[in-house]
């Protein structure tokens, strides 16, 4: 299946109709239909059954589709990279990070990098883990910093440190009188923390059980960045990673969390994908910054 055929097949799978696929690809419906027919002829089997104006994928198409999406994402990434090169940029580094790393770790790494490579264009993204994985796969990011180490096999994971959790409290909250906050102290409080089925939540729940307590957030967050604002508005107390707690939030106190679990900080790349010289230099800056800060 050639690149154009791959593009057409993926578009039809996404849109469900020839008309919709033609709109996605900015081409004519007859031209797209001919490419699809020619593709089926070359493959020797049907990709779609046509019923009442809609296309229904065959079992063979459904089996091919995940691999086609992966290849198409790679093709799109290559097109974006060649466009950047055509614009005459001497180098481009794309890096994604979760909000805590984007606030507390990445700025120092970028400053160190910029001092050495002022001519390289830096493109940064703050995104949740699932989005970072897709960005690595599509080529929208070459590097990512995440709080997890259990990732799909196509993602290369390098551990660059570990962090603990802290408790954010409104000023004048009774727990501010304590040097540290325990899981038992949190019972009966309105707790702001990570949603279930995430690595931070799983670690905190397990640690609470070991301490003889429960851990059930009343307000769930995808990222710790808004937690301080919630605390400041009196919505509760927050249990968040120590990186985000390093930022200054007026009106918010913070205390260590007793029996805190550790959370891995990982540097992610796409497996079997070579980094450019500019990307490799950024990789080294992130590793050095993490070794100094974590």
Buried (B, 14 or more C-beta within 10 A) or exposed (E): BEEBBBBBBBBBBEBBBBEBBBBBBEBEBEEBBEBBEBBBEEBEEEBBEEEEEEBEBBEBBEEBBEEBBEBBBBBBBEEBBEEBEEEEEEBBBBBBBBBBBBBBBBEBBBEBBEEEBEEBBBEBBBBBBEBBBBBBBBBBBBBBBBBBBEBEEEBBBBEBBBBBBBBBBBEEBEBBEBEBBBBBBBEEBBBBBBEEEBBBBBBBBEBBEEBEBEBEBEBBBBBBBBBBEBBBEEBBBBBBBBBBBBEEBEEBBBBBBBBBBEBBBBBBBBEEBEBBEBBBBBBBBBBBBBEEBB
